[in-house]
């Protein structure tokens, strides 16, 4: 019999025995921060585009490949995925996290090890993140992409 696994923002639903048995495993941090929700939605978008090989930090999603390492130097990525044989390294930042000094330190560290490094931000924050990357001299090493389709309210 087939086993079906469905990921939700709160946990994983596992359906077995031809639909006769359903179990639900809650994630350890059920509070689900805005960061984790944004990461979950972004991964769902990647899956709709056909991306099947990925690994995530903070959230457990069915099908993730733990062989894809997240630790780079003294930092840890939010997402690593492979598309058409190329590996992409992603760090997601909400609008509250963009201007933090710890974010700049983390991006400096990740940029040493990740090519390409993509910082995912709310669509309305792309210009701000780009300005910060220029200020810390990382604009040539890090791409900025939106993780959402509209401005995030925070």
Rosetta constraint file for C-alpha pairs under 8 A:
AtomPair CA 1 CA 16 HARMONIC 7.20 0.50
AtomPair CA 1 CA 17 HARMONIC 6.01 0.50
AtomPair CA 1 CA 18 HARMONIC 6.17 0.50
AtomPair CA 2 CA 16 HARMONIC 6.50 0.50
AtomPair CA 2 CA 17 HARMONIC 7.28 0.50
AtomPair CA 2 CA 18 HARMONIC 6.77 0.50
AtomPair CA 3 CA 14 HARMONIC 7.04 0.50
AtomPair CA 3 CA 15 HARMONIC 5.72 0.50
AtomPair CA 3 CA 16 HARMONIC 4.75 0.50
AtomPair CA 3 CA 17 HARMONIC 7.41 0.50
AtomPair CA 3 CA 18 HARMONIC 7.83 0.50
AtomPair CA 4 CA 14 HARMONIC 5.81 0.50
AtomPair CA 4 CA 15 HARMONIC 5.03 0.50
AtomPair CA 4 CA 16 HARMONIC 6.56 0.50
AtomPair CA 5 CA 12 HARMONIC 6.83 0.50
AtomPair CA 5 CA 13 HARMONIC 5.70 0.50
AtomPair CA 5 CA 14 HARMONIC 4.60 0.50
AtomPair CA 5 CA 15 HARMONIC 6.31 0.50
AtomPair CA 5 CA 62 HARMONIC 6.41 0.50
AtomPair CA 6 CA 12 HARMONIC 5.73 0.50
AtomPair CA 6 CA 13 HARMONIC 5.09 0.50
AtomPair CA 6 CA 14 HARMONIC 6.52 0.50
AtomPair CA 6 CA 62 HARMONIC 6.76 0.50
AtomPair CA 7 CA 11 HARMONIC 6.19 0.50
AtomPair CA 7 CA 12 HARMONIC 4.56 0.50
AtomPair CA 7 CA 13 HARMONIC 6.36 0.50
AtomPair CA 7 CA 61 HARMONIC 5.65 0.50
AtomPair CA 7 CA 62 HARMONIC 5.85 0.50
AtomPair CA 8 CA 12 HARMONIC 5.96 0.50
AtomPair CA 8 CA 13 HARMONIC 7.66 0.50
AtomPair CA 9 CA 32 HARMONIC 7.28 0.50
AtomPair CA 9 CA 37 HARMONIC 6.42 0.50
AtomPair CA 9 CA 40 HARMONIC 6.53 0.50
AtomPair CA 10 CA 26 HARMONIC 5.92 0.50
AtomPair CA 10 CA 27 HARMONIC 5.96 0.50
AtomPair CA 10 CA 30 HARMONIC 5.86 0.50
AtomPair CA 10 CA 32 HARMONIC 7.13 0.50
AtomPair CA 11 CA 24 HARMONIC 6.74 0.50
AtomPair CA 11 CA 25 HARMONIC 5.35 0.50
AtomPair CA 11 CA 26 HARMONIC 4.17 0.50
AtomPair CA 11 CA 27 HARMONIC 4.88 0.50
AtomPair CA 11 CA 30 HARMONIC 7.96 0.50
AtomPair CA 11 CA 60 HARMONIC 7.76 0.50
AtomPair CA 12 CA 24 HARMONIC 5.63 0.50
AtomPair CA 12 CA 25 HARMONIC 5.18 0.50
AtomPair CA 12 CA 26 HARMONIC 6.58 0.50
AtomPair CA 12 CA 27 HARMONIC 7.72 0.50
AtomPair CA 12 CA 61 HARMONIC 7.25 0.50
AtomPair CA 12 CA 62 HARMONIC 7.02 0.50
AtomPair CA 13 CA 22 HARMONIC 6.91 0.50
AtomPair CA 13 CA 23 HARMONIC 5.73 0.50
AtomPair CA 13 CA 24 HARMONIC 4.51 0.50
AtomPair CA 13 CA 25 HARMONIC 6.52 0.50
AtomPair CA 14 CA 22 HARMONIC 5.67 0.50
AtomPair CA 14 CA 23 HARMONIC 5.21 0.50
AtomPair CA 14 CA 24 HARMONIC 6.29 0.50
AtomPair CA 15 CA 19 HARMONIC 5.66 0.50
AtomPair CA 15 CA 20 HARMONIC 7.56 0.50
AtomPair CA 15 CA 21 HARMONIC 5.77 0.50
AtomPair CA 15 CA 22 HARMONIC 4.57 0.50
AtomPair CA 15 CA 23 HARMONIC 6.61 0.50
AtomPair CA 16 CA 20 HARMONIC 6.50 0.50
AtomPair CA 16 CA 21 HARMONIC 5.17 0.50
AtomPair CA 16 CA 22 HARMONIC 6.42 0.50
AtomPair CA 17 CA 21 HARMONIC 5.72 0.50
AtomPair CA 26 CA 30 HARMONIC 6.82 0.50
AtomPair CA 27 CA 59 HARMONIC 7.45 0.50
AtomPair CA 27 CA 60 HARMONIC 7.14 0.50
AtomPair CA 32 CA 36 HARMONIC 5.84 0.50
AtomPair CA 32 CA 37 HARMONIC 6.31 0.50
AtomPair CA 33 CA 37 HARMONIC 6.26 0.50
AtomPair CA 34 CA 38 HARMONIC 6.09 0.50
AtomPair CA 34 CA 94 HARMONIC 7.54 0.50
AtomPair CA 35 CA 39 HARMONIC 6.22 0.50
AtomPair CA 35 CA 92 HARMONIC 7.35 0.50
AtomPair CA 35 CA 93 HARMONIC 6.99 0.50
AtomPair CA 35 CA 94 HARMONIC 6.13 0.50
AtomPair CA 36 CA 40 HARMONIC 6.08 0.50
AtomPair CA 36 CA 58 HARMONIC 6.66 0.50
AtomPair CA 36 CA 59 HARMONIC 6.66 0.50
AtomPair CA 37 CA 41 HARMONIC 6.24 0.50
AtomPair CA 38 CA 42 HARMONIC 6.11 0.50
AtomPair CA 38 CA 147 HARMONIC 7.06 0.50
AtomPair CA 38 CA 148 HARMONIC 7.62 0.50
AtomPair CA 39 CA 43 HARMONIC 6.20 0.50
AtomPair CA 39 CA 78 HARMONIC 7.82 0.50
AtomPair CA 39 CA 92 HARMONIC 7.00 0.50
AtomPair CA 39 CA 147 HARMONIC 7.84 0.50
AtomPair CA 40 CA 44 HARMONIC 6.33 0.50
AtomPair CA 40 CA 59 HARMONIC 7.46 0.50
AtomPair CA 41 CA 45 HARMONIC 6.37 0.50
AtomPair CA 42 CA 46 HARMONIC 6.40 0.50
AtomPair CA 42 CA 147 HARMONIC 5.79 0.50
AtomPair CA 42 CA 148 HARMONIC 7.28 0.50
AtomPair CA 43 CA 47 HARMONIC 6.17 0.50
AtomPair CA 44 CA 48 HARMONIC 6.29 0.50
AtomPair CA 45 CA 49 HARMONIC 6.50 0.50
AtomPair CA 46 CA 50 HARMONIC 6.56 0.50
AtomPair CA 46 CA 51 HARMONIC 5.40 0.50
AtomPair CA 47 CA 51 HARMONIC 4.77 0.50
AtomPair CA 47 CA 52 HARMONIC 6.18 0.50
AtomPair CA 51 CA 81 HARMONIC 7.51 0.50
AtomPair CA 51 CA 82 HARMONIC 7.05 0.50
AtomPair CA 51 CA 83 HARMONIC 6.15 0.50
AtomPair CA 52 CA 63 HARMONIC 7.55 0.50
AtomPair CA 52 CA 82 HARMONIC 7.87 0.50
AtomPair CA 53 CA 63 HARMONIC 7.79 0.50
AtomPair CA 53 CA 64 HARMONIC 6.72 0.50
AtomPair CA 53 CA 65 HARMONIC 6.18 0.50
AtomPair CA 53 CA 81 HARMONIC 5.78 0.50
AtomPair CA 53 CA 82 HARMONIC 5.65 0.50
AtomPair CA 53 CA 83 HARMONIC 7.81 0.50
AtomPair CA 54 CA 63 HARMONIC 7.95 0.50
AtomPair CA 54 CA 64 HARMONIC 5.35 0.50
AtomPair CA 54 CA 65 HARMONIC 5.52 0.50
AtomPair CA 54 CA 66 HARMONIC 7.99 0.50
AtomPair CA 54 CA 68 HARMONIC 6.95 0.50
AtomPair CA 54 CA 79 HARMONIC 7.14 0.50
AtomPair CA 54 CA 80 HARMONIC 5.55 0.50
AtomPair CA 54 CA 81 HARMONIC 4.05 0.50
AtomPair CA 54 CA 82 HARMONIC 6.39 0.50
AtomPair CA 55 CA 64 HARMONIC 4.89 0.50
AtomPair CA 55 CA 65 HARMONIC 5.13 0.50
AtomPair CA 55 CA 66 HARMONIC 5.74 0.50
AtomPair CA 55 CA 67 HARMONIC 7.87 0.50
AtomPair CA 55 CA 68 HARMONIC 5.91 0.50
AtomPair CA 55 CA 69 HARMONIC 7.60 0.50
AtomPair CA 55 CA 70 HARMONIC 7.48 0.50
AtomPair CA 55 CA 79 HARMONIC 5.76 0.50
AtomPair CA 55 CA 80 HARMONIC 5.38 0.50
AtomPair CA 55 CA 81 HARMONIC 6.44 0.50
AtomPair CA 56 CA 60 HARMONIC 7.04 0.50
AtomPair CA 56 CA 61 HARMONIC 7.74 0.50
AtomPair CA 56 CA 64 HARMONIC 7.06 0.50
AtomPair CA 56 CA 70 HARMONIC 7.47 0.50
AtomPair CA 56 CA 77 HARMONIC 7.83 0.50
AtomPair CA 56 CA 78 HARMONIC 5.53 0.50
AtomPair CA 56 CA 79 HARMONIC 4.55 0.50
AtomPair CA 56 CA 80 HARMONIC 6.64 0.50
AtomPair CA 57 CA 70 HARMONIC 7.25 0.50
AtomPair CA 57 CA 76 HARMONIC 7.91 0.50
AtomPair CA 57 CA 77 HARMONIC 6.87 0.50
AtomPair CA 57 CA 78 HARMONIC 4.81 0.50
AtomPair CA 57 CA 79 HARMONIC 6.42 0.50
AtomPair CA 58 CA 78 HARMONIC 7.24 0.50
AtomPair CA 60 CA 64 HARMONIC 7.55 0.50
AtomPair CA 68 CA 80 HARMONIC 6.63 0.50
AtomPair CA 68 CA 81 HARMONIC 7.74 0.50
AtomPair CA 69 CA 80 HARMONIC 7.50 0.50
AtomPair CA 70 CA 76 HARMONIC 5.34 0.50
AtomPair CA 70 CA 77 HARMONIC 4.99 0.50
AtomPair CA 70 CA 78 HARMONIC 7.13 0.50
AtomPair CA 70 CA 79 HARMONIC 7.06 0.50
AtomPair CA 70 CA 80 HARMONIC 6.75 0.50
AtomPair CA 71 CA 75 HARMONIC 5.93 0.50
AtomPair CA 71 CA 76 HARMONIC 4.30 0.50
AtomPair CA 71 CA 77 HARMONIC 6.37 0.50
AtomPair CA 72 CA 76 HARMONIC 5.75 0.50
AtomPair CA 72 CA 77 HARMONIC 7.27 0.50
AtomPair CA 72 CA 109 HARMONIC 7.77 0.50
AtomPair CA 72 CA 110 HARMONIC 6.17 0.50
AtomPair CA 72 CA 113 HARMONIC 6.18 0.50
AtomPair CA 72 CA 114 HARMONIC 7.72 0.50
AtomPair CA 73 CA 109 HARMONIC 6.65 0.50
AtomPair CA 73 CA 110 HARMONIC 7.06 0.50
AtomPair CA 73 CA 113 HARMONIC 7.11 0.50
AtomPair CA 74 CA 109 HARMONIC 6.81 0.50
AtomPair CA 75 CA 106 HARMONIC 6.13 0.50
AtomPair CA 75 CA 109 HARMONIC 6.46 0.50
AtomPair CA 75 CA 110 HARMONIC 6.38 0.50
AtomPair CA 76 CA 110 HARMONIC 7.80 0.50
AtomPair CA 77 CA 89 HARMONIC 7.00 0.50
AtomPair CA 77 CA 90 HARMONIC 6.21 0.50
AtomPair CA 77 CA 91 HARMONIC 5.48 0.50
AtomPair CA 77 CA 110 HARMONIC 7.75 0.50
AtomPair CA 78 CA 90 HARMONIC 6.07 0.50
AtomPair CA 78 CA 91 HARMONIC 5.07 0.50
AtomPair CA 78 CA 92 HARMONIC 6.37 0.50
AtomPair CA 79 CA 89 HARMONIC 6.23 0.50
AtomPair CA 79 CA 90 HARMONIC 5.02 0.50
AtomPair CA 79 CA 91 HARMONIC 6.49 0.50
AtomPair CA 80 CA 87 HARMONIC 7.00 0.50
AtomPair CA 80 CA 88 HARMONIC 5.65 0.50
AtomPair CA 80 CA 89 HARMONIC 4.75 0.50
AtomPair CA 80 CA 90 HARMONIC 6.05 0.50
AtomPair CA 81 CA 87 HARMONIC 5.74 0.50
AtomPair CA 81 CA 88 HARMONIC 5.37 0.50
AtomPair CA 81 CA 89 HARMONIC 6.88 0.50
AtomPair CA 82 CA 86 HARMONIC 5.36 0.50
AtomPair CA 82 CA 87 HARMONIC 4.43 0.50
AtomPair CA 82 CA 88 HARMONIC 6.13 0.50
AtomPair CA 83 CA 87 HARMONIC 6.57 0.50
AtomPair CA 83 CA 88 HARMONIC 7.66 0.50
AtomPair CA 87 CA 116 HARMONIC 7.96 0.50
AtomPair CA 88 CA 115 HARMONIC 7.43 0.50
AtomPair CA 88 CA 116 HARMONIC 5.98 0.50
AtomPair CA 88 CA 117 HARMONIC 6.83 0.50
AtomPair CA 88 CA 118 HARMONIC 7.47 0.50
AtomPair CA 89 CA 114 HARMONIC 6.23 0.50
AtomPair CA 89 CA 115 HARMONIC 7.17 0.50
AtomPair CA 89 CA 116 HARMONIC 6.26 0.50
AtomPair CA 89 CA 117 HARMONIC 5.00 0.50
AtomPair CA 89 CA 118 HARMONIC 6.09 0.50
AtomPair CA 90 CA 117 HARMONIC 5.88 0.50
AtomPair CA 90 CA 118 HARMONIC 4.75 0.50
AtomPair CA 90 CA 119 HARMONIC 5.72 0.50
AtomPair CA 90 CA 120 HARMONIC 6.82 0.50
AtomPair CA 91 CA 117 HARMONIC 7.69 0.50
AtomPair CA 91 CA 118 HARMONIC 6.35 0.50
AtomPair CA 91 CA 119 HARMONIC 4.86 0.50
AtomPair CA 91 CA 120 HARMONIC 6.05 0.50
AtomPair CA 92 CA 119 HARMONIC 5.69 0.50
AtomPair CA 92 CA 120 HARMONIC 4.50 0.50
AtomPair CA 92 CA 121 HARMONIC 6.09 0.50
AtomPair CA 92 CA 147 HARMONIC 7.84 0.50
AtomPair CA 93 CA 97 HARMONIC 5.46 0.50
AtomPair CA 93 CA 98 HARMONIC 5.82 0.50
AtomPair CA 93 CA 119 HARMONIC 7.11 0.50
AtomPair CA 93 CA 120 HARMONIC 6.11 0.50
AtomPair CA 93 CA 121 HARMONIC 5.28 0.50
AtomPair CA 93 CA 122 HARMONIC 7.86 0.50
AtomPair CA 94 CA 98 HARMONIC 6.42 0.50
AtomPair CA 94 CA 121 HARMONIC 5.90 0.50
AtomPair CA 94 CA 122 HARMONIC 6.45 0.50
AtomPair CA 95 CA 99 HARMONIC 7.94 0.50
AtomPair CA 95 CA 121 HARMONIC 7.00 0.50
AtomPair CA 95 CA 122 HARMONIC 6.63 0.50
AtomPair CA 95 CA 125 HARMONIC 6.59 0.50
AtomPair CA 95 CA 152 HARMONIC 7.55 0.50
AtomPair CA 95 CA 154 HARMONIC 7.34 0.50
AtomPair CA 96 CA 100 HARMONIC 7.77 0.50
AtomPair CA 96 CA 154 HARMONIC 7.54 0.50
AtomPair CA 97 CA 103 HARMONIC 6.70 0.50
AtomPair CA 98 CA 103 HARMONIC 6.53 0.50
AtomPair CA 98 CA 121 HARMONIC 7.85 0.50
AtomPair CA 98 CA 129 HARMONIC 6.42 0.50
AtomPair CA 99 CA 103 HARMONIC 7.04 0.50
AtomPair CA 99 CA 104 HARMONIC 7.74 0.50
AtomPair CA 99 CA 129 HARMONIC 7.84 0.50
AtomPair CA 99 CA 132 HARMONIC 7.44 0.50
AtomPair CA 100 CA 104 HARMONIC 6.80 0.50
AtomPair CA 101 CA 105 HARMONIC 6.32 0.50
AtomPair CA 102 CA 106 HARMONIC 6.05 0.50
AtomPair CA 103 CA 107 HARMONIC 6.09 0.50
AtomPair CA 104 CA 108 HARMONIC 6.15 0.50
AtomPair CA 104 CA 136 HARMONIC 7.42 0.50
AtomPair CA 105 CA 109 HARMONIC 6.35 0.50
AtomPair CA 106 CA 110 HARMONIC 6.17 0.50
AtomPair CA 107 CA 111 HARMONIC 5.89 0.50
AtomPair CA 108 CA 112 HARMONIC 6.80 0.50
AtomPair CA 108 CA 138 HARMONIC 7.41 0.50
AtomPair CA 109 CA 113 HARMONIC 7.43 0.50
AtomPair CA 110 CA 114 HARMONIC 5.92 0.50
AtomPair CA 110 CA 117 HARMONIC 7.46 0.50
AtomPair CA 111 CA 115 HARMONIC 7.26 0.50
AtomPair CA 111 CA 117 HARMONIC 6.41 0.50
AtomPair CA 111 CA 138 HARMONIC 7.86 0.50
AtomPair CA 111 CA 141 HARMONIC 6.50 0.50
AtomPair CA 111 CA 142 HARMONIC 7.06 0.50
AtomPair CA 115 CA 141 HARMONIC 7.65 0.50
AtomPair CA 116 CA 141 HARMONIC 7.45 0.50
AtomPair CA 116 CA 142 HARMONIC 6.90 0.50
AtomPair CA 116 CA 143 HARMONIC 7.49 0.50
AtomPair CA 117 CA 141 HARMONIC 7.06 0.50
AtomPair CA 117 CA 142 HARMONIC 5.14 0.50
AtomPair CA 117 CA 143 HARMONIC 6.37 0.50
AtomPair CA 118 CA 142 HARMONIC 5.63 0.50
AtomPair CA 118 CA 143 HARMONIC 4.73 0.50
AtomPair CA 118 CA 144 HARMONIC 5.76 0.50
AtomPair CA 118 CA 145 HARMONIC 6.86 0.50
AtomPair CA 119 CA 142 HARMONIC 6.85 0.50
AtomPair CA 119 CA 143 HARMONIC 6.22 0.50
AtomPair CA 119 CA 144 HARMONIC 5.05 0.50
AtomPair CA 119 CA 145 HARMONIC 6.37 0.50
AtomPair CA 120 CA 144 HARMONIC 6.04 0.50
AtomPair CA 120 CA 145 HARMONIC 5.03 0.50
AtomPair CA 120 CA 146 HARMONIC 5.34 0.50
AtomPair CA 120 CA 147 HARMONIC 5.41 0.50
AtomPair CA 121 CA 125 HARMONIC 6.22 0.50
AtomPair CA 121 CA 126 HARMONIC 6.42 0.50
AtomPair CA 121 CA 129 HARMONIC 7.65 0.50
AtomPair CA 121 CA 144 HARMONIC 7.23 0.50
AtomPair CA 121 CA 145 HARMONIC 6.37 0.50
AtomPair CA 121 CA 146 HARMONIC 4.99 0.50
AtomPair CA 121 CA 147 HARMONIC 5.70 0.50
AtomPair CA 121 CA 148 HARMONIC 7.83 0.50
AtomPair CA 122 CA 126 HARMONIC 6.87 0.50
AtomPair CA 122 CA 146 HARMONIC 5.26 0.50
AtomPair CA 122 CA 147 HARMONIC 5.77 0.50
AtomPair CA 122 CA 148 HARMONIC 5.77 0.50
AtomPair CA 122 CA 150 HARMONIC 7.24 0.50
AtomPair CA 122 CA 151 HARMONIC 5.95 0.50
AtomPair CA 122 CA 152 HARMONIC 5.85 0.50
AtomPair CA 123 CA 145 HARMONIC 7.65 0.50
AtomPair CA 123 CA 146 HARMONIC 4.68 0.50
AtomPair CA 123 CA 147 HARMONIC 6.89 0.50
AtomPair CA 123 CA 148 HARMONIC 6.05 0.50
AtomPair CA 123 CA 149 HARMONIC 6.55 0.50
AtomPair CA 123 CA 150 HARMONIC 5.81 0.50
AtomPair CA 123 CA 151 HARMONIC 5.50 0.50
AtomPair CA 123 CA 152 HARMONIC 7.59 0.50
AtomPair CA 124 CA 150 HARMONIC 7.04 0.50
AtomPair CA 124 CA 151 HARMONIC 4.76 0.50
AtomPair CA 124 CA 152 HARMONIC 7.15 0.50
AtomPair CA 125 CA 129 HARMONIC 6.16 0.50
AtomPair CA 125 CA 151 HARMONIC 7.78 0.50
AtomPair CA 126 CA 130 HARMONIC 6.10 0.50
AtomPair CA 126 CA 144 HARMONIC 6.51 0.50
AtomPair CA 126 CA 145 HARMONIC 6.99 0.50
AtomPair CA 126 CA 146 HARMONIC 6.89 0.50
AtomPair CA 127 CA 131 HARMONIC 6.15 0.50
AtomPair CA 128 CA 132 HARMONIC 6.31 0.50
AtomPair CA 129 CA 133 HARMONIC 6.23 0.50
AtomPair CA 129 CA 144 HARMONIC 7.25 0.50
AtomPair CA 130 CA 134 HARMONIC 6.31 0.50
AtomPair CA 130 CA 139 HARMONIC 6.76 0.50
AtomPair CA 130 CA 144 HARMONIC 6.83 0.50
AtomPair CA 131 CA 135 HARMONIC 6.26 0.50
AtomPair CA 132 CA 136 HARMONIC 6.27 0.50
AtomPair CA 133 CA 137 HARMONIC 5.88 0.50
AtomPair CA 133 CA 138 HARMONIC 4.93 0.50
AtomPair CA 133 CA 139 HARMONIC 4.72 0.50
AtomPair CA 133 CA 142 HARMONIC 7.70 0.50
AtomPair CA 134 CA 138 HARMONIC 6.05 0.50
AtomPair CA 134 CA 139 HARMONIC 5.00 0.50
AtomPair CA 138 CA 142 HARMONIC 6.20 0.50
AtomPair CA 139 CA 143 HARMONIC 7.37 0.50
AtomPair CA 148 CA 152 HARMONIC 7.88 0.50
